Amino acid sequence: MNFSIYHLFIELSEQGGRLLSKAPLGKFPFDQSQFAYRGDGKFPDMVLRVNPNRRDFSGGEIIELKDAASSSIASFNSTVPTGRKR
């Protein structure tokens, strides 16, 4: 299996009808095997597994979920991580 933000978006698009519900995105029924970490509301919400043998779609993306009441993209200010999280 491949893990990357690209593959996560494919999964979301294939289950697009579920995105129309009022349920928080954190409760979306993602395939849990793609995550190295799933958070509890603290940054980051998710970290995808790394594909060690892939040049394309290497994975490892850090993801922060933002729910919104409309279809507009919620703002998110971020900085480059400077430390580690256990």
PDB file as gemmi writes it, atoms N, CA and C in Angstrom:
CRYST1    1.000    1.000    1.000  90.00  90.00  90.00 P 1                      
ATOM      1  N   MET A   1       0.844  -1.188   0.000  1.00  0.00           N  
ATOM      2  CA  MET A   1       0.000   0.000   0.000  1.00  0.00           C  
ATOM      3  C   MET A   1       0.885   1.246   0.000  1.00  0.00           C  
ATOM      4  N   ASN A   2       0.424   2.290  -0.656  1.00  0.00           N  
ATOM      5  CA  ASN A   2       1.146   3.558  -0.693  1.00  0.00           C  
ATOM      6  C   ASN A   2       0.521   4.538   0.279  1.00  0.00           C  
ATOM      7  N   PHE A   3       1.376   5.318   0.918  1.00  0.00           N  
ATOM      8  CA  PHE A   3       0.924   6.325   1.861  1.00  0.00           C  
ATOM      9  C   PHE A   3       1.425   7.686   1.409  1.00  0.00           C  
ATOM     10  N   SER A   4       0.538   8.612   1.145  1.00  0.00           N  
ATOM     11  CA  SER A   4       0.919   9.982   0.808  1.00  0.00           C  
ATOM     12  C   SER A   4      -0.343  10.837   0.840  1.00  0.00           C  
ATOM     13  N   ILE A   5      -0.148  12.138   0.838  1.00  0.00           N  
ATOM     14  CA  ILE A   5      -1.298  13.055   0.830  1.00  0.00           C  
ATOM     15  C   ILE A   5      -2.104  12.851  -0.452  1.00  0.00           C  
ATOM     16  N   TYR A   6      -1.436  12.519  -1.533  1.00  0.00           N  
ATOM     17  CA  TYR A   6      -2.105  12.230  -2.797  1.00  0.00           C  
ATOM     18  C   TYR A   6      -3.083  11.070  -2.623  1.00  0.00           C  
ATOM     19  N   HIS A   7      -2.616   9.984  -2.009  1.00  0.00           N  
ATOM     20  CA  HIS A   7      -3.464   8.813  -1.801  1.00  0.00           C  
ATOM     21  C   HIS A   7      -4.581   9.095  -0.790  1.00  0.00           C  
ATOM     22  N   LEU A   8      -4.306   9.952   0.184  1.00  0.00           N  
ATOM     23  CA  LEU A   8      -5.344  10.352   1.142  1.00  0.00           C  
ATOM     24  C   LEU A   8      -6.462  11.112   0.419  1.00  0.00           C  
ATOM     25  N   PHE A   9      -6.105  12.005  -0.508  1.00  0.00           N  
ATOM     26  CA  PHE A   9      -7.114  12.743  -1.265  1.00  0.00           C  
ATOM     27  C   PHE A   9      -7.920  11.823  -2.170  1.00  0.00           C  
ATOM     28  N   ILE A  10      -7.276  10.793  -2.716  1.00  0.00           N  
ATOM     29  CA  ILE A  10      -8.019   9.812  -3.518  1.00  0.00           C  
ATOM     30  C   ILE A  10      -9.067   9.138  -2.637  1.00  0.00           C  
ATOM     31  N   GLU A  11      -8.662   8.737  -1.434  1.00  0.00           N  
ATOM     32  CA  GLU A  11      -9.602   8.105  -0.515  1.00  0.00           C  
ATOM     33  C   GLU A  11     -10.762   9.034  -0.182  1.00  0.00           C  
ATOM     34  N   LEU A  12     -10.478  10.299   0.055  1.00  0.00           N  
ATOM     35  CA  LEU A  12     -11.535  11.271   0.345  1.00  0.00           C  
ATOM     36  C   LEU A  12     -12.474  11.437  -0.844  1.00  0.00           C  
ATOM     37  N   SER A  13     -11.913  11.526  -2.049  1.00  0.00           N  
ATOM     38  CA  SER A  13     -12.756  11.733  -3.231  1.00  0.00           C  
ATOM     39  C   SER A  13     -13.627  10.522  -3.528  1.00  0.00           C  
ATOM     40  N   GLU A  14     -13.108   9.328  -3.245  1.00  0.00           N  
ATOM     41  CA  GLU A  14     -13.898   8.118  -3.476  1.00  0.00           C  
ATOM     42  C   GLU A  14     -15.057   8.001  -2.494  1.00  0.00           C  
ATOM     43  N   GLN A  15     -14.958   8.647  -1.356  1.00  0.00           N  
ATOM     44  CA  GLN A  15     -16.022   8.631  -0.360  1.00  0.00           C  
ATOM     45  C   GLN A  15     -16.625  10.029  -0.221  1.00  0.00           C  
ATOM     46  N   GLY A  16     -16.623  10.773  -1.308  1.00  0.00           N  
ATOM     47  CA  GLY A  16     -17.037  12.167  -1.301  1.00  0.00           C  
ATOM     48  C   GLY A  16     -18.370  12.459  -0.650  1.00  0.00           C  
ATOM     49  N   GLY A  17     -19.334  11.567  -0.817  1.00  0.00           N  
ATOM     50  CA  GLY A  17     -20.641  11.797  -0.220  1.00  0.00           C  
ATOM     51  C   GLY A  17     -20.587  11.926   1.289  1.00  0.00           C  
ATOM     52  N   ARG A  18     -19.642  11.244   1.915  1.00  0.00           N  
ATOM     53  CA  ARG A  18     -19.499  11.322   3.371  1.00  0.00           C  
ATOM     54  C   ARG A  18     -18.991  12.683   3.820  1.00  0.00           C  
ATOM     55  N   LEU A  19     -18.310  13.400   2.918  1.00  0.00           N  
ATOM     56  CA  LEU A  19     -17.821  14.726   3.272  1.00  0.00           C  
ATOM     57  C   LEU A  19     -18.954  15.738   3.420  1.00  0.00           C  
ATOM     58  N   LEU A  20     -20.100  15.430   2.855  1.00  0.00           N  
ATOM     59  CA  LEU A  20     -21.236  16.339   2.940  1.00  0.00           C  
ATOM     60  C   LEU A  20     -21.929  16.285   4.293  1.00  0.00           C  
ATOM     61  N   SER A  21     -21.592  15.308   5.116  1.00  0.00           N  
ATOM     62  CA  SER A  21     -22.222  15.203   6.434  1.00  0.00           C  
ATOM     63  C   SER A  21     -21.678  16.288   7.353  1.00  0.00           C  
ATOM     64  N   LYS A  22     -22.353  16.494   8.456  1.00  0.00           N  
ATOM     65  CA  LYS A  22     -21.938  17.504   9.424  1.00  0.00           C  
ATOM     66  C   LYS A  22     -20.916  16.956  10.420  1.00  0.00           C  
ATOM     67  N   ALA A  23     -20.530  15.690  10.263  1.00  0.00           N  
ATOM     68  CA  ALA A  23     -19.576  15.076  11.190  1.00  0.00           C  
ATOM     69  C   ALA A  23     -18.201  15.730  11.039  1.00  0.00           C  
ATOM     70  N   PRO A  24     -17.472  15.885  12.134  1.00  0.00           N  
ATOM     71  CA  PRO A  24     -16.117  16.453  12.050  1.00  0.00           C  
ATOM     72  C   PRO A  24     -15.208  15.584  11.184  1.00  0.00           C  
ATOM     73  N   LEU A  25     -14.290  16.223  10.474  1.00  0.00           N  
ATOM     74  CA  LEU A  25     -13.382  15.503   9.591  1.00  0.00           C  
ATOM     75  C   LEU A  25     -12.523  14.509  10.369  1.00  0.00           C  
ATOM     76  N   GLY A  26     -12.240  14.799  11.613  1.00  0.00           N  
ATOM     77  CA  GLY A  26     -11.470  13.888  12.444  1.00  0.00           C  
ATOM     78  C   GLY A  26     -12.163  12.558  12.681  1.00  0.00           C  
ATOM     79  N   LYS A  27     -13.484  12.506  12.465  1.00  0.00           N  
ATOM     80  CA  LYS A  27     -14.250  11.271  12.625  1.00  0.00           C  
ATOM     81  C   LYS A  27     -14.445  10.529  11.298  1.00  0.00           C  
ATOM     82  N   PHE A  28     -13.858  11.056  10.213  1.00  0.00           N  
ATOM     83  CA  PHE A  28     -13.983  10.425   8.907  1.00  0.00           C  
ATOM     84  C   PHE A  28     -13.374   9.029   8.973  1.00  0.00           C  
ATOM     85  N   PRO A  29     -14.005   8.025   8.355  1.00  0.00           N  
ATOM     86  CA  PRO A  29     -13.511   6.639   8.467  1.00  0.00           C  
ATOM     87  C   PRO A  29     -12.317   6.347   7.545  1.00  0.00           C  
ATOM     88  N   PHE A  30     -11.184   6.986   7.834  1.00  0.00           N  
ATOM     89  CA  PHE A  30      -9.972   6.753   7.060  1.00  0.00           C  
ATOM     90  C   PHE A  30      -9.453   5.339   7.309  1.00  0.00           C  
ATOM     91  N   ASP A  31      -8.708   4.821   6.347  1.00  0.00           N  
ATOM     92  CA  ASP A  31      -7.973   3.575   6.527  1.00  0.00           C  
ATOM     93  C   ASP A  31      -6.839   3.872   7.506  1.00  0.00           C  
ATOM     94  N   GLN A  32      -6.913   3.325   8.708  1.00  0.00           N  
ATOM     95  CA  GLN A  32      -5.974   3.659   9.771  1.00  0.00           C  
ATOM     96  C   GLN A  32      -4.553   3.171   9.504  1.00  0.00           C  
ATOM     97  N   SER A  33      -4.379   2.200   8.619  1.00  0.00           N  
ATOM     98  CA  SER A  33      -3.042   1.660   8.371  1.00  0.00           C  
ATOM     99  C   SER A  33      -2.117   2.670   7.688  1.00  0.00           C  
ATOM    100  N   GLN A  34      -2.664   3.754   7.128  1.00  0.00           N  
ATOM    101  CA  GLN A  34      -1.831   4.736   6.438  1.00  0.00           C  
ATOM    102  C   GLN A  34      -1.192   5.755   7.373  1.00  0.00           C  
ATOM    103  N   PHE A  35      -1.586   5.738   8.646  1.00  0.00           N  
ATOM    104  CA  PHE A  35      -1.100   6.748   9.577  1.00  0.00           C  
ATOM    105  C   PHE A  35      -0.001   6.225  10.495  1.00  0.00           C  
ATOM    106  N   ALA A  36       1.032   7.027  10.662  1.00  0.00           N  
ATOM    107  CA  ALA A  36       2.055   6.755  11.665  1.00  0.00           C  
ATOM    108  C   ALA A  36       1.590   7.326  12.997  1.00  0.00           C  
ATOM    109  N   TYR A  37       0.684   8.339  12.940  1.00  0.00           N  
ATOM    110  CA  TYR A  37       0.188   9.006  14.143  1.00  0.00           C  
ATOM    111  C   TYR A  37      -1.188   9.580  13.863  1.00  0.00           C  
ATOM    112  N   ARG A  38      -2.100   9.432  14.801  1.00  0.00           N  
ATOM    113  CA  ARG A  38      -3.409  10.108  14.774  1.00  0.00           C  
ATOM    114  C   ARG A  38      -3.549  10.816  16.103  1.00  0.00           C  
ATOM    115  N   GLY A  39      -3.759  12.132  16.074  1.00  0.00           N  
ATOM    116  CA  GLY A  39      -3.804  12.934  17.284  1.00  0.00           C  
ATOM    117  C   GLY A  39      -5.174  13.048  17.901  1.00  0.00           C  
ATOM    118  N   ASP A  40      -5.219  13.804  18.970  1.00  0.00           N  
ATOM    119  CA  ASP A  40      -6.456  13.989  19.730  1.00  0.00           C  
ATOM    120  C   ASP A  40      -6.846  15.458  19.804  1.00  0.00           C  
ATOM    121  N   GLY A  41      -6.599  16.209  18.742  1.00  0.00           N  
ATOM    122  CA  GLY A  41      -6.955  17.612  18.723  1.00  0.00           C  
ATOM    123  C   GLY A  41      -5.771  18.545  18.894  1.00  0.00           C  
ATOM    124  N   LYS A  42      -4.598  17.998  19.173  1.00  0.00           N  
ATOM    125  CA  LYS A  42      -3.386  18.811  19.249  1.00  0.00           C  
ATOM    126  C   LYS A  42      -2.627  18.663  17.938  1.00  0.00           C  
ATOM    127  N   PHE A  43      -1.858  19.681  17.584  1.00  0.00           N  
ATOM    128  CA  PHE A  43      -1.092  19.631  16.339  1.00  0.00           C  
ATOM    129  C   PHE A  43       0.002  18.591  16.453  1.00  0.00           C  
ATOM    130  N   PRO A  44       0.216  17.788  15.436  1.00  0.00           N  
ATOM    131  CA  PRO A  44      -0.608  17.607  14.243  1.00  0.00           C  
ATOM    132  C   PRO A  44      -1.726  16.612  14.511  1.00  0.00           C  
ATOM    133  N   ASP A  45      -2.760  16.669  13.681  1.00  0.00           N  
ATOM    134  CA  ASP A  45      -3.863  15.718  13.804  1.00  0.00           C  
ATOM    135  C   ASP A  45      -3.482  14.351  13.242  1.00  0.00           C  
ATOM    136  N   MET A  46      -2.690  14.360  12.181  1.00  0.00           N  
ATOM    137  CA  MET A  46      -2.297  13.105  11.534  1.00  0.00           C  
ATOM    138  C   MET A  46      -0.899  13.241  10.954  1.00  0.00           C  
ATOM    139  N   VAL A  47      -0.187  12.125  10.929  1.00  0.00           N  
ATOM    140  CA  VAL A  47       1.078  12.031  10.205  1.00  0.00           C  
ATOM    141  C   VAL A  47       1.000  10.750   9.394  1.00  0.00           C  
ATOM    142  N   LEU A  48       1.218  10.878   8.090  1.00  0.00           N  
ATOM    143  CA  LEU A  48       1.161   9.705   7.220  1.00  0.00           C  
ATOM    144  C   LEU A  48       2.446   8.906   7.317  1.00  0.00           C  
ATOM    145  N   ARG A  49       2.332   7.609   7.106  1.00  0.00           N  
ATOM    146  CA  ARG A  49       3.506   6.747   7.104  1.00  0.00           C  
ATOM    147  C   ARG A  49       4.430   7.111   5.947  1.00  0.00           C  
ATOM    148  N   VAL A  50       5.673   6.755   6.073  1.00  0.00           N  
ATOM    149  CA  VAL A  50       6.675   6.987   5.031  1.00  0.00           C  
ATOM    150  C   VAL A  50       6.774   5.745   4.159  1.00  0.00           C  
ATOM    151  N   ASN A  51       6.925   5.955   2.868  1.00  0.00           N  
ATOM    152  CA  ASN A  51       7.179   4.874   1.912  1.00  0.00           C  
ATOM    153  C   ASN A  51       8.685   4.851   1.671  1.00  0.00           C  
ATOM    154  N   PRO A  52       9.448   4.052   2.392  1.00  0.00           N  
ATOM    155  CA  PRO A  52      10.908   4.139   2.319  1.00  0.00           C  
ATOM    156  C   PRO A  52      11.504   3.798   0.958  1.00  0.00           C  
ATOM    157  N   ASN A  53      10.809   3.053   0.126  1.00  0.00           N  
ATOM    158  CA  ASN A  53      11.368   2.638  -1.161  1.00  0.00           C  
ATOM    159  C   ASN A  53      10.782   3.400  -2.338  1.00  0.00           C  
ATOM    160  N   ARG A  54      10.175   4.544  -2.101  1.00  0.00           N  
ATOM    161  CA  ARG A  54       9.525   5.302  -3.181  1.00  0.00           C  
ATOM    162  C   ARG A  54      10.175   6.668  -3.328  1.00  0.00           C  
ATOM    163  N   ARG A  55      10.438   7.066  -4.554  1.00  0.00           N  
ATOM    164  CA  ARG A  55      10.907   8.434  -4.804  1.00  0.00           C  
ATOM    165  C   ARG A  55       9.706   9.354  -4.958  1.00  0.00           C  
ATOM    166  N   ASP A  56       8.700   8.894  -5.703  1.00  0.00           N  
ATOM    167  CA  ASP A  56       7.468   9.662  -5.855  1.00  0.00           C  
ATOM    168  C   ASP A  56       6.517   9.255  -4.737  1.00  0.00           C  
ATOM    169  N   PHE A  57       5.781  10.195  -4.226  1.00  0.00           N  
ATOM    170  CA  PHE A  57       4.815   9.923  -3.160  1.00  0.00           C  
ATOM    171  C   PHE A  57       5.499   9.243  -1.973  1.00  0.00           C  
ATOM    172  N   SER A  58       6.499   9.902  -1.445  1.00  0.00           N  
ATOM    173  CA  SER A  58       7.288   9.303  -0.362  1.00  0.00           C  
ATOM    174  C   SER A  58       6.552   9.256   0.966  1.00  0.00           C  
ATOM    175  N   GLY A  59       5.458  10.007   1.109  1.00  0.00           N  
ATOM    176  CA  GLY A  59       4.690   9.984   2.342  1.00  0.00           C  
ATOM    177  C   GLY A  59       5.348  10.802   3.439  1.00  0.00           C  
ATOM    178  N   GLY A  60       4.868  10.597   4.677  1.00  0.00           N  
ATOM    179  CA  GLY A  60       5.413  11.311   5.820  1.00  0.00           C  
ATOM    180  C   GLY A  60       4.816  12.683   6.045  1.00  0.00           C  
ATOM    181  N   GLU A  61       3.767  13.043   5.311  1.00  0.00           N  
ATOM    182  CA  GLU A  61       3.188  14.370   5.441  1.00  0.00           C  
ATOM    183  C   GLU A  61       2.560  14.571   6.821  1.00  0.00           C  
ATOM    184  N   ILE A  62       2.683  15.784   7.333  1.00  0.00           N  
ATOM    185  CA  ILE A  62       2.059  16.197   8.591  1.00  0.00           C  
ATOM    186  C   ILE A  62       0.773  16.919   8.230  1.00  0.00           C  
ATOM    187  N   ILE A  63      -0.347  16.514   8.844  1.00  0.00           N  
ATOM    188  CA  ILE A  63      -1.655  17.044   8.457  1.00  0.00           C  
ATOM    189  C   ILE A  63      -2.374  17.632   9.661  1.00  0.00           C  
ATOM    190  N   GLU A  64      -2.901  18.820   9.482  1.00  0.00           N  
ATOM    191  CA  GLU A  64      -3.768  19.468  10.465  1.00  0.00           C  
ATOM    192  C   GLU A  64      -5.151  19.570   9.837  1.00  0.00           C  
ATOM    193  N   LEU A  65      -6.160  19.027  10.493  1.00  0.00           N  
ATOM    194  CA  LEU A  65      -7.526  19.066   9.980  1.00  0.00           C  
ATOM    195  C   LEU A  65      -8.207  20.351  10.412  1.00  0.00           C  
ATOM    196  N   LYS A  66      -8.967  20.944   9.501  1.00  0.00           N  
ATOM    197  CA  LYS A  66      -9.736  22.145   9.805  1.00  0.00           C  
ATOM    198  C   LYS A  66     -11.148  21.952   9.280  1.00  0.00           C  
ATOM    199  N   ASP A  67     -12.114  21.933  10.179  1.00  0.00           N  
ATOM    200  CA  ASP A  67     -13.513  21.834   9.785  1.00  0.00           C  
ATOM    201  C   ASP A  67     -14.053  23.228   9.496  1.00  0.00           C  
ATOM    202  N   ALA A  68     -14.977  23.318   8.556  1.00  0.00           N  
ATOM    203  CA  ALA A  68     -15.595  24.586   8.204  1.00  0.00           C  
ATOM    204  C   ALA A  68     -17.063  24.346   7.876  1.00  0.00           C  
ATOM    205  N   ALA A  69     -17.878  25.353   8.100  1.00  0.00           N  
ATOM    206  CA  ALA A  69     -19.309  25.250   7.827  1.00  0.00           C  
ATOM    207  C   ALA A  69     -19.620  25.511   6.352  1.00  0.00           C  
ATOM    208  N   SER A  70     -18.637  25.950   5.584  1.00  0.00           N  
ATOM    209  CA  SER A  70     -18.854  26.227   4.165  1.00  0.00           C  
ATOM    210  C   SER A  70     -17.816  25.459   3.348  1.00  0.00           C  
ATOM    211  N   SER A  71     -17.861  25.643   2.055  1.00  0.00           N  
ATOM    212  CA  SER A  71     -16.908  24.951   1.183  1.00  0.00           C  
ATOM    213  C   SER A  71     -15.634  25.756   0.978  1.00  0.00           C  
ATOM    214  N   SER A  72     -15.504  26.890   1.664  1.00  0.00           N  
ATOM    215  CA  SER A  72     -14.273  27.673   1.537  1.00  0.00           C  
ATOM    216  C   SER A  72     -13.170  27.035   2.383  1.00  0.00           C  
ATOM    217  N   ILE A  73     -11.949  27.305   2.020  1.00  0.00           N  
ATOM    218  CA  ILE A  73     -10.804  26.731   2.719  1.00  0.00           C  
ATOM    219  C   ILE A  73     -10.536  27.542   3.978  1.00  0.00           C  
ATOM    220  N   ALA A  74     -10.466  26.850   5.106  1.00  0.00           N  
ATOM    221  CA  ALA A  74     -10.198  27.523   6.379  1.00  0.00           C  
ATOM    222  C   ALA A  74      -8.754  27.990   6.419  1.00  0.00           C  
ATOM    223  N   SER A  75      -8.511  29.139   7.048  1.00  0.00           N  
ATOM    224  CA  SER A  75      -7.150  29.646   7.136  1.00  0.00           C  
ATOM    225  C   SER A  75      -6.344  28.822   8.129  1.00  0.00           C  
ATOM    226  N   PHE A  76      -5.053  28.748   7.884  1.00  0.00           N  
ATOM    227  CA  PHE A  76      -4.164  28.007   8.764  1.00  0.00           C  
ATOM    228  C   PHE A  76      -2.782  28.614   8.658  1.00  0.00           C  
ATOM    229  N   ASN A  77      -2.306  29.157   9.746  1.00  0.00           N  
ATOM    230  CA  ASN A  77      -0.959  29.710   9.780  1.00  0.00           C  
ATOM    231  C   ASN A  77      -0.032  28.662  10.369  1.00  0.00           C  
ATOM    232  N   SER A  78       1.047  28.388   9.687  1.00  0.00           N  
ATOM    233  CA  SER A  78       1.945  27.340  10.174  1.00  0.00           C  
ATOM    234  C   SER A  78       3.386  27.817  10.146  1.00  0.00           C  
ATOM    235  N   THR A  79       4.205  27.124  10.887  1.00  0.00           N  
ATOM    236  CA  THR A  79       5.635  27.377  10.885  1.00  0.00           C  
ATOM    237  C   THR A  79       6.352  26.050  10.682  1.00  0.00           C  
ATOM    238  N   VAL A  80       7.583  26.111  10.281  1.00  0.00           N  
ATOM    239  CA  VAL A  80       8.374  24.909  10.113  1.00  0.00           C  
ATOM    240  C   VAL A  80       8.632  24.317  11.496  1.00  0.00           C  
ATOM    241  N   PRO A  81       8.389  23.016  11.689  1.00  0.00           N  
ATOM    242  CA  PRO A  81       8.636  22.417  13.005  1.00  0.00           C  
ATOM    243  C   PRO A  81      10.096  22.586  13.440  1.00  0.00           C  
ATOM    244  N   THR A  82      10.283  22.874  14.708  1.00  0.00           N  
ATOM    245  CA  THR A  82      11.642  23.072  15.236  1.00  0.00           C  
ATOM    246  C   THR A  82      11.983  22.073  16.337  1.00  0.00           C  
ATOM    247  N   GLY A  83      11.118  21.092  16.551  1.00  0.00           N  
ATOM    248  CA  GLY A  83      11.381  20.137  17.606  1.00  0.00           C  
ATOM    249  C   GLY A  83      10.761  18.807  17.285  1.00  0.00           C  
ATOM    250  N   ARG A  84      10.621  17.985  18.313  1.00  0.00           N  
ATOM    251  CA  ARG A  84      10.045  16.646  18.163  1.00  0.00           C  
ATOM    252  C   ARG A  84       8.833  16.501  19.031  1.00  0.00           C  
ATOM    253  N   LYS A  85       7.960  15.597  18.619  1.00  0.00           N  
ATOM    254  CA  LYS A  85       6.791  15.265  19.408  1.00  0.00           C  
ATOM    255  C   LYS A  85       6.829  13.765  19.681  1.00  0.00           C  
ATOM    256  N   ARG A  86       6.666  13.370  20.921  1.00  0.00           N  
ATOM    257  CA  ARG A  86       6.707  11.949  21.262  1.00  0.00           C  
ATOM    258  C   ARG A  86       5.452  11.250  20.852  1.00  0.00           C  
TER     259      ARG A  86                                                      
END                                                                             
